[in-house]
Structure formats: structure tokens, C-alpha cells
Amino acid sequence: MSAEIINITTEFIKLDALLKYASLVSSGGEAKALIQDGQVLVNGEVCTMRGKKIRSGDTVSLGGKEVTVE
């Protein structure tokens, strides 16, 4: 599985915002539910903190899709 590259211009992006920005979810509510349900992986590990700071080099996976932040 090849990861899609997502470019950000800030130091970090919060996990729920990244899911919306990368079009992995359609709403913040959907992001919150999936994160709390343990369906989102950050660097291969389940993450249940929707405010988790995602920085350059981090990889986020959801439902077989993967994005890498640069």
C-alpha cells in the first residue's frame, strides 16, 4: 500500500483536522467517532486522541488508506 503525501505548511496538524484535510472522512463528527472507536492508526499504532499533533514524517492510516505528512 503506497501512502498519499499530504503537505502541510504548519509545524503540525491535529489528527481530526488531517482526516478531513486528506478527505478520509467527510466531517469532524465522523473523524471523532472513528478515532474514539480505535480505527485510526498513527505510525502503525492505534490512536484515540483526536487532538494528537501530527507532524512531518508521520503516517496516518484509516480503512486501508494511508497518508504521510510532509
Buried (B, 14 or more C-beta within 10 A) or exposed (E): EEEEEBEBEEEBBBBBBBBBBBEBBEEEEBBBEBBEEEBBBBEEEEBEEBEBEBEEEBBBBBEEEBBBBE
